[in-house]
């Protein structure tokens, strides 16, 4: 065997090892389609087959062709579109669903009133589907959304005074005929009083929640009212605090937005910003949880690759090199701010580090 052939046989395995071998070879991008909607949380079927999860979603490995997509969500009109998908690296489908509204029409010379919002004569109220209480007063129709906990409130209107009456009766009875024990008040009186106070606190909490419910149940063509903690207000607040350097407060506001408005269009960016703040401030565990949640629940073209890149950074910092490589391999490069050639070069560096650690 010649020395050239011998050197070639030795070099081949080394080259295979340094390039990662078949297991870690970079196979390039796979076709991907981002599907998002307004509002989020919409169910999607592709040629009659339901896709797992709700929008936003990332669907990979779709063959080129024309597909029928149907979008549906409770309270909104179902729409169907035909979409031609090419063999390009990625595509984006973004739809807007209109609310399914009910037109409430009154006879001539009659008017309607939706809660505290008066309507004009012969002008219908457009209200979303739901449970409502209708009452008529002369020529005025009162429409009030039915609070889900109303039956509990109705029951408490009887239970609270009943238990207070029981407690008062026991207290009067004990004052007329004092107990011989060292405790002036019996356990029965204390129990009745405690139950009455607990029920009263529950009643107050439900009335506060019902008031908030009514304030947010505004007819589409009614007079607008300021809804506390609107998505835009929370977003602006978080942005201003982040710009001012109050990172911990900004992260908490971003997460509050996600909690209060889980189907809002600001949610993916809010989760991303909150995760970035946690990464910058050294909360690696919290950052990883938020980044992974973003990938699982809110994959969008403007955050997907950035999230993968940040997870690669996080895993590299924590010496989880293989997981960092997997994040790069999962990118679709829909975001021009994440160059594919740069990430491939970084992958080679990580792969060399991984192979070095294994030797």
Secondary structure, DSSP 8 states (H G I E B T S, - for coil): --HHHHHHHHHHHHHHHHTTHHHH-------EEEEEEESS--EEEETTEE-SS-SSEEEE---SEEEEEEEE-TTB--EEEEEEE-SSSEEEEEEE--B-EEEE---TT-EEEETTEE--TT--EEEESS-EEEEEETTEEEEEE--TTHHHHHHHHHHHHHHHHHHHHHHHHHHHS--SSS-SS-HHHHHHHHHHHHHHHHHHHHHHHHHHHHHH---TTS-----TT-HHHHHHHHHHHHHTT-HHHHHHHHHHHHHH-TTSTTHHHHHHHHHHHHHHTT-HHHHHHHHHHHHHH---TTTHHHHHHHHHHHHHHTT-HHHHHHHHHT----STTS-HHHHHHHHHHHHHHHHHHH-
